[in-house]
Amino acid sequence: MVKNWSRIALASFMVLLLGSSAAFATTSRVRSLANVGDYISDDSSVNRWYSTLPSYANQVNAEVGDWTAGLVGTRGLSWILACGEDAKWGTYRISLNEGSVSQPGFWIGNPFYQLHAPMDFGDLGDPTDTDGPGPNPGTFTNTPLNRWDVAGGWELGETMAIGVSITQSKWAYEYSDDTPSSYKTSDSWLTFGGGFTWTNNDNMVLDAAVNIGMAGGEATATTATTTDKVEWDSNSAFDVLARFFYDWKDDVTVVPVAEFTSSDYSLKTTPALLAPNGHKVTDFMIGVGLNMDVNQDNMLVFAAEVMNRKFEDSNDTTFSSTFSLNYLPTLRLALESHITSWLTTRVGAAKYLVNGKDEFQGGSEEAGAGTPPLLFGPPALAIPSSFDWFLGCGFNVAEWTIDMELASETPFSLGYWLTGYTAWGAFGSDGPVGRISAVYNY
């Protein structure tokens, strides 16, 4: 008996050490599979396809870590609860988050929150501070913190479901002293999302969603003789998307996806600043994926996407610029393998074929794979690397499913996990695990 328990303890330790995982859960799973979340079913869908919420009831989700941000701003815990027998009164979710929805937490798989939040384009700041970055004096560098995030989903019979999501990120500060001077600033982003699902309960499922975002707040600096003010001029974002699962064969599902997103953020000031002082970003993407069960233990996903992304000045002037990116196409390939009942491994790759074009000052053009011009600070996303490689794994323990996103050099550094090592790969000295996601089902 003692010998058996020793083997169990050793196996459990090796699971933790190697970062193994089971399928059907979390953003870490999706990211390890080359970001193919739109083409598979996964628990993290509730943060993008809101009407899928009733399918993932009665669970607790945890997220922590990201290669680009470390731990700061990435930690969150959410609870999804079905109310009534068979969710008669609906399914609801509440999330507690450390940072803003634009930071890599639960919403990291949703480009609307990652690329079209106002925090990515420069925020409100002290208009009297001429040392701030960009042409906007005193750009406030702190991202508004997420105050609350709630969602609900309801099944309408056996073939339809709807879902809604509301989030708000906000920050406010006020200062005054014995002089007539005072300073007051606030910054926020409020989002409303809705989703719809339809199925014929045979071989077709349609998911659709829409998002609306609105920025708010202002900054005012007052002295005995002057009042300087910064406030939003254009402050909105809009997103509409849909995907369609079609079971072409018993082991092959075809999934077309389409999405259109537009955001426009700019400021107006007293006294006035020179334009341009904001960004308008427009994305249009269409893709198609094949989700194949190679056998009982292996799933293969292949997807091809075409996308146009355009950065423009929010307020046109004779000095305005436009930068556009054409992804023709992006190719994604991922394999998920169930090695044992508790161990799953994942590997993925993405290839980006991108052309960029600048248009500026009177219509002259410059084509090529360059970087966006500096308008109101740099755009949220420049041209990505032409190739990305992904690794991931995790494990099942009782009612827990835990996934990990691993560094690409991890297989070459296994001997140094406990004592540290000098990483030679893309992630420098960040270590072998970049992100951990967990789901507890009850």
NUSE-193771 format. One record per residue (C-alpha): x, y, z; residue in three letters. Coordinates in steps of 0.1 Angstrom, whole numbers, plus 5000, padded with zeros to 4 digits. Example, Ala and Ser with C-alpha at 12.3 -4.5 7.8 and 13.67 -1.06 7.14 Angstrom:
2
site px = 5123; py = 4955; pz = 5078; residuo = ALA
site px = 5137; py = 4989; pz = 5071; residuo = SER
This chain:
442
site px = 5000; py = 5000; pz = 5000; residuo = MET
site px = 5028; py = 5024; pz = 5009; residuo = VAL
site px = 5046; py = 5015; pz = 4977; residuo = LYS
site px = 5014; py = 5023; pz = 4957; residuo = ASN
site px = 5010; py = 5056; pz = 4974; residuo = TRP
site px = 5046; py = 5064; pz = 4967; residuo = SER
site px = 5040; py = 5058; pz = 4930; residuo = ARG
site px = 5010; py = 5080; pz = 4931; residuo = ILE
site px = 5029; py = 5108; pz = 4948; residuo = ALA
site px = 5057; py = 5106; pz = 4923; residuo = LEU
site px = 5033; py = 5106; pz = 4894; residuo = ALA
site px = 5015; py = 5137; pz = 4908; residuo = SER
site px = 5048; py = 5155; pz = 4913; residuo = PHE
site px = 5058; py = 5147; pz = 4877; residuo = MET
site px = 5025; py = 5160; pz = 4864; residuo = VAL
site px = 5030; py = 5193; pz = 4882; residuo = LEU
site px = 5066; py = 5195; pz = 4871; residuo = LEU
site px = 5059; py = 5188; pz = 4834; residuo = LEU
site px = 5028; py = 5210; pz = 4832; residuo = GLY
site px = 5005; py = 5185; pz = 4817; residuo = SER
site px = 4967; py = 5191; pz = 4809; residuo = SER
site px = 4934; py = 5178; pz = 4797; residuo = ALA
site px = 4913; py = 5193; pz = 4769; residuo = ALA
site px = 4882; py = 5214; pz = 4767; residuo = PHE
site px = 4892; py = 5243; pz = 4789; residuo = ALA
site px = 4908; py = 5278; pz = 4792; residuo = THR
site px = 4926; py = 5304; pz = 4773; residuo = THR
site px = 4959; py = 5286; pz = 4778; residuo = SER
site px = 4946; py = 5257; pz = 4758; residuo = ARG
site px = 4935; py = 5280; pz = 4730; residuo = VAL
site px = 4968; py = 5299; pz = 4729; residuo = ARG
site px = 4988; py = 5267; pz = 4729; residuo = SER
site px = 4968; py = 5256; pz = 4698; residuo = LEU
site px = 4979; py = 5286; pz = 4678; residuo = ALA
site px = 4949; py = 5307; pz = 4688; residuo = ASN
site px = 4923; py = 5286; pz = 4670; residuo = VAL
site px = 4896; py = 5294; pz = 4696; residuo = GLY
site px = 4870; py = 5304; pz = 4669; residuo = ASP
site px = 4872; py = 5270; pz = 4653; residuo = TYR
site px = 4868; py = 5247; pz = 4683; residuo = ILE
site px = 4845; py = 5244; pz = 4714; residuo = SER
site px = 4862; py = 5256; pz = 4746; residuo = ASP
site px = 4852; py = 5270; pz = 4780; residuo = ASP
site px = 4869; py = 5303; pz = 4771; residuo = SER
site px = 4843; py = 5309; pz = 4744; residuo = SER
site px = 4821; py = 5325; pz = 4771; residuo = VAL
site px = 4843; py = 5357; pz = 4769; residuo = ASN
site px = 4837; py = 5360; pz = 4731; residuo = ARG
site px = 4807; py = 5340; pz = 4721; residuo = TRP
site px = 4784; py = 5351; pz = 4750; residuo = TYR
site px = 4755; py = 5327; pz = 4741; residuo = SER
site px = 4777; py = 5297; pz = 4749; residuo = THR
site px = 4775; py = 5305; pz = 4786; residuo = LEU
site px = 4747; py = 5280; pz = 4794; residuo = PRO
site px = 4770; py = 5252; pz = 4780; residuo = SER
site px = 4797; py = 5258; pz = 4807; residuo = TYR
site px = 4776; py = 5262; pz = 4839; residuo = ALA
site px = 4787; py = 5255; pz = 4874; residuo = ASN
site px = 4824; py = 5261; pz = 4873; residuo = GLN
site px = 4851; py = 5283; pz = 4887; residuo = VAL
site px = 4877; py = 5297; pz = 4864; residuo = ASN
site px = 4912; py = 5311; pz = 4872; residuo = ALA
site px = 4937; py = 5329; pz = 4850; residuo = GLU
site px = 4972; py = 5341; pz = 4858; residuo = VAL
site px = 5002; py = 5351; pz = 4838; residuo = GLY
site px = 5012; py = 5362; pz = 4803; residuo = ASP
site px = 5045; py = 5364; pz = 4784; residuo = TRP
site px = 5041; py = 5401; pz = 4777; residuo = THR
site px = 5029; py = 5412; pz = 4811; residuo = ALA
site px = 5041; py = 5387; pz = 4837; residuo = GLY
site px = 5016; py = 5385; pz = 4865; residuo = LEU
site px = 5006; py = 5421; pz = 4867; residuo = VAL
site px = 4971; py = 5428; pz = 4853; residuo = GLY
site px = 4966; py = 5392; pz = 4843; residuo = THR
site px = 4951; py = 5376; pz = 4874; residuo = ARG
site px = 4913; py = 5369; pz = 4876; residuo = GLY
site px = 4888; py = 5345; pz = 4891; residuo = LEU
site px = 4853; py = 5339; pz = 4878; residuo = SER
site px = 4822; py = 5319; pz = 4888; residuo = TRP
site px = 4796; py = 5305; pz = 4865; residuo = ILE
site px = 4763; py = 5294; pz = 4881; residuo = LEU
site px = 4732; py = 5277; pz = 4867; residuo = ALA
site px = 4701; py = 5289; pz = 4885; residuo = CYS
site px = 4673; py = 5265; pz = 4890; residuo = GLY
site px = 4668; py = 5229; pz = 4878; residuo = GLU
site px = 4684; py = 5225; pz = 4843; residuo = ASP
site px = 4693; py = 5263; pz = 4844; residuo = ALA
site px = 4656; py = 5271; pz = 4844; residuo = LYS
site px = 4663; py = 5307; pz = 4855; residuo = TRP
site px = 4694; py = 5312; pz = 4834; residuo = GLY
site px = 4732; py = 5309; pz = 4838; residuo = THR
site px = 4752; py = 5337; pz = 4852; residuo = TYR
site px = 4788; py = 5347; pz = 4855; residuo = ARG
site px = 4807; py = 5372; pz = 4877; residuo = ILE
site px = 4844; py = 5379; pz = 4873; residuo = SER
site px = 4869; py = 5395; pz = 4897; residuo = LEU
site px = 4898; py = 5409; pz = 4877; residuo = ASN
site px = 4931; py = 5426; pz = 4886; residuo = GLU
site px = 4935; py = 5448; pz = 4856; residuo = GLY
site px = 4915; py = 5463; pz = 4827; residuo = SER
site px = 4897; py = 5442; pz = 4801; residuo = VAL
site px = 4923; py = 5453; pz = 4777; residuo = SER
site px = 4950; py = 5435; pz = 4797; residuo = GLN
site px = 4957; py = 5398; pz = 4791; residuo = PRO
site px = 4932; py = 5382; pz = 4815; residuo = GLY
site px = 4900; py = 5363; pz = 4806; residuo = PHE
site px = 4895; py = 5384; pz = 4774; residuo = TRP
site px = 4929; py = 5377; pz = 4759; residuo = ILE
site px = 4912; py = 5355; pz = 4732; residuo = GLY
site px = 4888; py = 5383; pz = 4722; residuo = ASN
site px = 4905; py = 5409; pz = 4698; residuo = PRO
site px = 4877; py = 5434; pz = 4705; residuo = PHE
site px = 4890; py = 5439; pz = 4741; residuo = TYR
site px = 4927; py = 5435; pz = 4732; residuo = GLN
site px = 4929; py = 5458; pz = 4702; residuo = LEU
site px = 4900; py = 5482; pz = 4702; residuo = HIS
site px = 4900; py = 5495; pz = 4738; residuo = ALA
site px = 4908; py = 5532; pz = 4742; residuo = PRO
site px = 4936; py = 5523; pz = 4766; residuo = MET
site px = 4957; py = 5510; pz = 4737; residuo = ASP
site px = 4957; py = 5544; pz = 4720; residuo = PHE
site px = 4965; py = 5568; pz = 4748; residuo = GLY
site px = 4944; py = 5580; pz = 4777; residuo = ASP
site px = 4934; py = 5612; pz = 4793; residuo = LEU
site px = 4960; py = 5631; pz = 4813; residuo = GLY
site px = 4971; py = 5664; pz = 4828; residuo = ASP
site px = 4968; py = 5690; pz = 4800; residuo = PRO
site px = 4994; py = 5712; pz = 4816; residuo = THR
site px = 5021; py = 5685; pz = 4816; residuo = ASP
site px = 5041; py = 5690; pz = 4785; residuo = THR
site px = 5064; py = 5660; pz = 4792; residuo = ASP
site px = 5037; py = 5634; pz = 4784; residuo = GLY
site px = 5043; py = 5609; pz = 4755; residuo = PRO
site px = 5030; py = 5617; pz = 4721; residuo = GLY
site px = 5014; py = 5650; pz = 4709; residuo = PRO
site px = 4988; py = 5648; pz = 4738; residuo = ASN
site px = 5004; py = 5665; pz = 4768; residuo = PRO
site px = 5003; py = 5644; pz = 4800; residuo = GLY
site px = 4989; py = 5612; pz = 4786; residuo = THR
site px = 4978; py = 5592; pz = 4816; residuo = PHE
site px = 4998; py = 5560; pz = 4817; residuo = THR
site px = 4978; py = 5539; pz = 4841; residuo = ASN
site px = 4952; py = 5517; pz = 4825; residuo = THR
site px = 4917; py = 5520; pz = 4840; residuo = PRO
site px = 4910; py = 5491; pz = 4864; residuo = LEU
site px = 4882; py = 5467; pz = 4858; residuo = ASN
site px = 4855; py = 5475; pz = 4883; residuo = ARG
site px = 4830; py = 5447; pz = 4874; residuo = TRP
site px = 4822; py = 5422; pz = 4848; residuo = ASP
site px = 4789; py = 5403; pz = 4847; residuo = VAL
site px = 4772; py = 5381; pz = 4821; residuo = ALA
site px = 4741; py = 5360; pz = 4817; residuo = GLY
site px = 4729; py = 5333; pz = 4793; residuo = GLY
site px = 4695; py = 5317; pz = 4787; residuo = TRP
site px = 4684; py = 5287; pz = 4767; residuo = GLU
site px = 4653; py = 5293; pz = 4746; residuo = LEU
site px = 4639; py = 5258; pz = 4740; residuo = GLY
site px = 4662; py = 5231; pz = 4726; residuo = GLU
site px = 4675; py = 5250; pz = 4696; residuo = THR
site px = 4684; py = 5285; pz = 4707; residuo = MET
site px = 4703; py = 5304; pz = 4734; residuo = ALA
site px = 4711; py = 5341; pz = 4740; residuo = ILE
site px = 4737; py = 5358; pz = 4762; residuo = GLY
site px = 4747; py = 5392; pz = 4774; residuo = VAL
site px = 4779; py = 5406; pz = 4789; residuo = SER
site px = 4786; py = 5440; pz = 4806; residuo = ILE
site px = 4820; py = 5452; pz = 4817; residuo = THR
site px = 4834; py = 5485; pz = 4830; residuo = GLN
site px = 4869; py = 5496; pz = 4836; residuo = SER
site px = 4874; py = 5529; pz = 4854; residuo = LYS
site px = 4900; py = 5551; pz = 4872; residuo = TRP
site px = 4896; py = 5585; pz = 4889; residuo = ALA
site px = 4919; py = 5608; pz = 4907; residuo = TYR
site px = 4915; py = 5643; pz = 4923; residuo = GLU
site px = 4941; py = 5666; pz = 4938; residuo = TYR
site px = 4940; py = 5701; pz = 4954; residuo = SER
site px = 4962; py = 5721; pz = 4978; residuo = ASP
site px = 4962; py = 5754; pz = 4996; residuo = ASP
site px = 4968; py = 5773; pz = 4964; residuo = THR
site px = 4941; py = 5779; pz = 4938; residuo = PRO
site px = 4955; py = 5750; pz = 4918; residuo = SER
site px = 4936; py = 5717; pz = 4914; residuo = SER
site px = 4937; py = 5687; pz = 4892; residuo = TYR
site px = 4910; py = 5662; pz = 4885; residuo = LYS
site px = 4909; py = 5632; pz = 4861; residuo = THR
site px = 4888; py = 5602; pz = 4853; residuo = SER
site px = 4890; py = 5576; pz = 4826; residuo = ASP
site px = 4867; py = 5547; pz = 4818; residuo = SER
site px = 4855; py = 5521; pz = 4792; residuo = TRP
site px = 4821; py = 5506; pz = 4793; residuo = LEU
site px = 4812; py = 5476; pz = 4771; residuo = THR
site px = 4779; py = 5459; pz = 4762; residuo = PHE
site px = 4780; py = 5425; pz = 4744; residuo = GLY
site px = 4752; py = 5402; pz = 4732; residuo = GLY
site px = 4752; py = 5368; pz = 4716; residuo = GLY
site px = 4729; py = 5343; pz = 4699; residuo = PHE
site px = 4732; py = 5306; pz = 4692; residuo = THR
site px = 4711; py = 5284; pz = 4670; residuo = TRP
site px = 4714; py = 5246; pz = 4663; residuo = THR
site px = 4694; py = 5221; pz = 4644; residuo = ASN
site px = 4704; py = 5195; pz = 4670; residuo = ASN
site px = 4720; py = 5174; pz = 4642; residuo = ASP
site px = 4750; py = 5188; pz = 4623; residuo = ASN
site px = 4748; py = 5226; pz = 4624; residuo = MET
site px = 4755; py = 5253; pz = 4651; residuo = VAL
site px = 4755; py = 5290; pz = 4645; residuo = LEU
site px = 4770; py = 5315; pz = 4669; residuo = ASP
site px = 4768; py = 5353; pz = 4665; residuo = ALA
site px = 4778; py = 5382; pz = 4687; residuo = ALA
site px = 4779; py = 5420; pz = 4688; residuo = VAL
site px = 4800; py = 5443; pz = 4710; residuo = ASN
site px = 4797; py = 5480; pz = 4717; residuo = ILE
site px = 4823; py = 5500; pz = 4737; residuo = GLY
site px = 4822; py = 5536; pz = 4749; residuo = MET
site px = 4851; py = 5555; pz = 4765; residuo = ALA
site px = 4844; py = 5582; pz = 4791; residuo = GLY
site px = 4861; py = 5606; pz = 4815; residuo = GLY
site px = 4879; py = 5639; pz = 4813; residuo = GLU
site px = 4909; py = 5657; pz = 4828; residuo = ALA
site px = 4909; py = 5693; pz = 4842; residuo = THR
site px = 4937; py = 5714; pz = 4856; residuo = ALA
site px = 4928; py = 5747; pz = 4872; residuo = THR
site px = 4950; py = 5776; pz = 4884; residuo = THR
site px = 4941; py = 5811; pz = 4896; residuo = ALA
site px = 4939; py = 5823; pz = 4861; residuo = THR
site px = 4935; py = 5794; pz = 4837; residuo = THR
site px = 4916; py = 5762; pz = 4832; residuo = THR
site px = 4929; py = 5735; pz = 4809; residuo = ASP
site px = 4907; py = 5706; pz = 4799; residuo = LYS
site px = 4911; py = 5673; pz = 4780; residuo = VAL
site px = 4880; py = 5652; pz = 4771; residuo = GLU
site px = 4869; py = 5626; pz = 4746; residuo = TRP
site px = 4858; py = 5637; pz = 4711; residuo = ASP
site px = 4852; py = 5604; pz = 4694; residuo = SER
site px = 4850; py = 5576; pz = 4719; residuo = ASN
site px = 4833; py = 5544; pz = 4705; residuo = SER
site px = 4840; py = 5509; pz = 4692; residuo = ALA
site px = 4817; py = 5484; pz = 4674; residuo = PHE
site px = 4822; py = 5447; pz = 4667; residuo = ASP
site px = 4800; py = 5421; pz = 4649; residuo = VAL
site px = 4810; py = 5385; pz = 4644; residuo = LEU
site px = 4796; py = 5351; pz = 4635; residuo = ALA
site px = 4808; py = 5315; pz = 4631; residuo = ARG
site px = 4791; py = 5283; pz = 4618; residuo = PHE
site px = 4799; py = 5247; pz = 4628; residuo = PHE
site px = 4790; py = 5222; pz = 4601; residuo = TYR
site px = 4797; py = 5185; pz = 4607; residuo = ASP
site px = 4808; py = 5176; pz = 4572; residuo = TRP
site px = 4817; py = 5141; pz = 4582; residuo = LYS
site px = 4816; py = 5121; pz = 4614; residuo = ASP
site px = 4851; py = 5132; pz = 4622; residuo = ASP
site px = 4855; py = 5165; pz = 4603; residuo = VAL
site px = 4838; py = 5198; pz = 4612; residuo = THR
site px = 4840; py = 5228; pz = 4589; residuo = VAL
site px = 4839; py = 5262; pz = 4606; residuo = VAL
site px = 4837; py = 5295; pz = 4586; residuo = PRO
site px = 4842; py = 5327; pz = 4607; residuo = VAL
site px = 4837; py = 5364; pz = 4598; residuo = ALA
site px = 4842; py = 5395; pz = 4619; residuo = GLU
site px = 4841; py = 5433; pz = 4614; residuo = PHE
site px = 4854; py = 5457; pz = 4641; residuo = THR
site px = 4858; py = 5495; pz = 4641; residuo = SER
site px = 4870; py = 5518; pz = 4668; residuo = SER
site px = 4875; py = 5556; pz = 4668; residuo = ASP
site px = 4891; py = 5575; pz = 4697; residuo = TYR
site px = 4903; py = 5611; pz = 4697; residuo = SER
site px = 4905; py = 5640; pz = 4722; residuo = LEU
site px = 4895; py = 5676; pz = 4722; residuo = LYS
site px = 4912; py = 5701; pz = 4745; residuo = THR
site px = 4910; py = 5736; pz = 4759; residuo = THR
site px = 4932; py = 5752; pz = 4747; residuo = PRO
site px = 4930; py = 5733; pz = 4715; residuo = ALA
site px = 4958; py = 5709; pz = 4704; residuo = LEU
site px = 4968; py = 5704; pz = 4668; residuo = LEU
site px = 4951; py = 5676; pz = 4650; residuo = ALA
site px = 4955; py = 5647; pz = 4644; residuo = PRO
site px = 4953; py = 5635; pz = 4680; residuo = ASN
site px = 4936; py = 5601; pz = 4678; residuo = GLY
site px = 4932; py = 5568; pz = 4660; residuo = HIS
site px = 4905; py = 5551; pz = 4640; residuo = LYS
site px = 4911; py = 5513; pz = 4635; residuo = VAL
site px = 4891; py = 5491; pz = 4612; residuo = THR
site px = 4894; py = 5453; pz = 4610; residuo = ASP
site px = 4877; py = 5429; pz = 4586; residuo = PHE
site px = 4885; py = 5391; pz = 4588; residuo = MET
site px = 4871; py = 5360; pz = 4572; residuo = ILE
site px = 4884; py = 5326; pz = 4578; residuo = GLY
site px = 4876; py = 5289; pz = 4575; residuo = VAL
site px = 4888; py = 5261; pz = 4597; residuo = GLY
site px = 4888; py = 5223; pz = 4597; residuo = LEU
site px = 4884; py = 5206; pz = 4630; residuo = ASN
site px = 4893; py = 5169; pz = 4626; residuo = MET
site px = 4893; py = 5140; pz = 4650; residuo = ASP
site px = 4922; py = 5120; pz = 4637; residuo = VAL
site px = 4913; py = 5093; pz = 4662; residuo = ASN
site px = 4899; py = 5090; pz = 4697; residuo = GLN
site px = 4929; py = 5107; pz = 4713; residuo = ASP
site px = 4941; py = 5132; pz = 4687; residuo = ASN
site px = 4925; py = 5164; pz = 4673; residuo = MET
site px = 4939; py = 5183; pz = 4644; residuo = LEU
site px = 4929; py = 5219; pz = 4635; residuo = VAL
site px = 4938; py = 5238; pz = 4604; residuo = PHE
site px = 4926; py = 5273; pz = 4596; residuo = ALA
site px = 4932; py = 5299; pz = 4569; residuo = ALA
site px = 4922; py = 5336; pz = 4575; residuo = GLU
site px = 4922; py = 5367; pz = 4553; residuo = VAL
site px = 4922; py = 5400; pz = 4572; residuo = MET
site px = 4926; py = 5438; pz = 4564; residuo = ASN
site px = 4935; py = 5461; pz = 4593; residuo = ARG
site px = 4936; py = 5498; pz = 4587; residuo = LYS
site px = 4949; py = 5526; pz = 4610; residuo = PHE
site px = 4937; py = 5561; pz = 4603; residuo = GLU
site px = 4938; py = 5595; pz = 4620; residuo = ASP
site px = 4905; py = 5602; pz = 4638; residuo = SER
site px = 4903; py = 5638; pz = 4627; residuo = ASN
site px = 4915; py = 5644; pz = 4591; residuo = ASP
site px = 4939; py = 5672; pz = 4584; residuo = THR
site px = 4964; py = 5679; pz = 4556; residuo = THR
site px = 4989; py = 5660; pz = 4578; residuo = PHE
site px = 4968; py = 5629; pz = 4582; residuo = SER
site px = 4981; py = 5594; pz = 4576; residuo = SER
site px = 4968; py = 5559; pz = 4569; residuo = THR
site px = 4985; py = 5526; pz = 4575; residuo = PHE
site px = 4970; py = 5493; pz = 4563; residuo = SER
site px = 4979; py = 5457; pz = 4568; residuo = LEU
site px = 4967; py = 5429; pz = 4546; residuo = ASN
site px = 4971; py = 5393; pz = 4559; residuo = TYR
site px = 4969; py = 5372; pz = 4528; residuo = LEU
site px = 4965; py = 5348; pz = 4544; residuo = PRO
site px = 4972; py = 5337; pz = 4580; residuo = THR
site px = 4976; py = 5299; pz = 4583; residuo = LEU
site px = 4971; py = 5281; pz = 4616; residuo = ARG
site px = 4979; py = 5244; pz = 4624; residuo = LEU
site px = 4975; py = 5227; pz = 4657; residuo = ALA
site px = 4975; py = 5192; pz = 4672; residuo = LEU
site px = 4961; py = 5182; pz = 4706; residuo = GLU
site px = 4970; py = 5147; pz = 4719; residuo = SER
site px = 4956; py = 5129; pz = 4749; residuo = HIS
site px = 4986; py = 5109; pz = 4761; residuo = ILE
site px = 4969; py = 5094; pz = 4792; residuo = THR
site px = 4937; py = 5100; pz = 4811; residuo = SER
site px = 4954; py = 5129; pz = 4829; residuo = TRP
site px = 4979; py = 5141; pz = 4804; residuo = LEU
site px = 4973; py = 5161; pz = 4772; residuo = THR
site px = 5000; py = 5178; pz = 4751; residuo = THR
site px = 4995; py = 5205; pz = 4725; residuo = ARG
site px = 5016; py = 5220; pz = 4697; residuo = VAL
site px = 5007; py = 5247; pz = 4672; residuo = GLY
site px = 5021; py = 5270; pz = 4646; residuo = ALA
site px = 5009; py = 5302; pz = 4628; residuo = ALA
site px = 5023; py = 5316; pz = 4595; residuo = LYS
site px = 5015; py = 5353; pz = 4587; residuo = TYR
site px = 5018; py = 5365; pz = 4551; residuo = LEU
site px = 5015; py = 5402; pz = 4555; residuo = VAL
site px = 5017; py = 5433; pz = 4532; residuo = ASN
site px = 5017; py = 5468; pz = 4546; residuo = GLY
site px = 5011; py = 5502; pz = 4530; residuo = LYS
site px = 5015; py = 5538; pz = 4542; residuo = ASP
site px = 4995; py = 5567; pz = 4528; residuo = GLU
site px = 5003; py = 5602; pz = 4541; residuo = PHE
site px = 5004; py = 5639; pz = 4534; residuo = GLN
site px = 4987; py = 5645; pz = 4500; residuo = GLY
site px = 4982; py = 5609; pz = 4490; residuo = GLY
site px = 5017; py = 5597; pz = 4485; residuo = SER
site px = 5022; py = 5560; pz = 4492; residuo = GLU
site px = 5049; py = 5537; pz = 4505; residuo = GLU
site px = 5043; py = 5499; pz = 4503; residuo = ALA
site px = 5061; py = 5471; pz = 4520; residuo = GLY
site px = 5063; py = 5453; pz = 4553; residuo = ALA
site px = 5071; py = 5484; pz = 4573; residuo = GLY
site px = 5059; py = 5497; pz = 4607; residuo = THR
site px = 5029; py = 5520; pz = 4612; residuo = PRO
site px = 5036; py = 5558; pz = 4614; residuo = PRO
site px = 5035; py = 5576; pz = 4647; residuo = LEU
site px = 5002; py = 5593; pz = 4649; residuo = LEU
site px = 4987; py = 5596; pz = 4684; residuo = PHE
site px = 5013; py = 5573; pz = 4698; residuo = GLY
site px = 5020; py = 5540; pz = 4681; residuo = PRO
site px = 4991; py = 5518; pz = 4670; residuo = PRO
site px = 4982; py = 5489; pz = 4692; residuo = ALA
site px = 4995; py = 5463; pz = 4668; residuo = LEU
site px = 5023; py = 5465; pz = 4643; residuo = ALA
site px = 5032; py = 5437; pz = 4618; residuo = ILE
site px = 5037; py = 5404; pz = 4638; residuo = PRO
site px = 5065; py = 5380; pz = 4633; residuo = SER
site px = 5061; py = 5360; pz = 4601; residuo = SER
site px = 5060; py = 5327; pz = 4621; residuo = PHE
site px = 5048; py = 5318; pz = 4656; residuo = ASP
site px = 5053; py = 5284; pz = 4674; residuo = TRP
site px = 5033; py = 5273; pz = 4704; residuo = PHE
site px = 5035; py = 5245; pz = 4730; residuo = LEU
site px = 5012; py = 5236; pz = 4758; residuo = GLY
site px = 5001; py = 5209; pz = 4782; residuo = CYS
site px = 4983; py = 5204; pz = 4815; residuo = GLY
site px = 4965; py = 5179; pz = 4836; residuo = PHE
site px = 4933; py = 5166; pz = 4852; residuo = ASN
site px = 4931; py = 5161; pz = 4890; residuo = VAL
site px = 4897; py = 5152; pz = 4904; residuo = ALA
site px = 4873; py = 5180; pz = 4893; residuo = GLU
site px = 4902; py = 5203; pz = 4883; residuo = TRP
site px = 4914; py = 5209; pz = 4847; residuo = THR
site px = 4946; py = 5229; pz = 4846; residuo = ILE
site px = 4963; py = 5241; pz = 4814; residuo = ASP
site px = 4997; py = 5257; pz = 4808; residuo = MET
site px = 5012; py = 5277; pz = 4780; residuo = GLU
site px = 5048; py = 5268; pz = 4776; residuo = LEU
site px = 5078; py = 5285; pz = 4761; residuo = ALA
site px = 5090; py = 5271; pz = 4728; residuo = SER
site px = 5125; py = 5263; pz = 4742; residuo = GLU
site px = 5110; py = 5243; pz = 4771; residuo = THR
site px = 5120; py = 5209; pz = 4757; residuo = PRO
site px = 5156; py = 5220; pz = 4757; residuo = PHE
site px = 5157; py = 5233; pz = 4793; residuo = SER
site px = 5140; py = 5205; pz = 4813; residuo = LEU
site px = 5170; py = 5199; pz = 4835; residuo = GLY
site px = 5170; py = 5234; pz = 4850; residuo = TYR
site px = 5133; py = 5238; pz = 4860; residuo = TRP
site px = 5138; py = 5238; pz = 4897; residuo = LEU
site px = 5171; py = 5257; pz = 4900; residuo = THR
site px = 5167; py = 5283; pz = 4872; residuo = GLY
site px = 5185; py = 5284; pz = 4838; residuo = TYR
site px = 5197; py = 5307; pz = 4811; residuo = THR
site px = 5170; py = 5307; pz = 4784; residuo = ALA
site px = 5183; py = 5310; pz = 4749; residuo = TRP
site px = 5148; py = 5313; pz = 4732; residuo = GLY
site px = 5125; py = 5341; pz = 4724; residuo = ALA
site px = 5112; py = 5346; pz = 4759; residuo = PHE
site px = 5146; py = 5354; pz = 4775; residuo = GLY
site px = 5147; py = 5346; pz = 4812; residuo = SER
site px = 5109; py = 5345; pz = 4817; residuo = ASP
site px = 5110; py = 5307; pz = 4824; residuo = GLY
site px = 5092; py = 5277; pz = 4809; residuo = PRO
site px = 5056; py = 5285; pz = 4818; residuo = VAL
site px = 5040; py = 5318; pz = 4806; residuo = GLY
site px = 5004; py = 5313; pz = 4815; residuo = ARG
site px = 4983; py = 5291; pz = 4838; residuo = ILE
site px = 4946; py = 5286; pz = 4835; residuo = SER
site px = 4924; py = 5264; pz = 4857; residuo = ALA
site px = 4887; py = 5253; pz = 4857; residuo = VAL
site px = 4870; py = 5236; pz = 4887; residuo = TYR
site px = 4837; py = 5219; pz = 4877; residuo = ASN
site px = 4811; py = 5210; pz = 4902; residuo = TYR
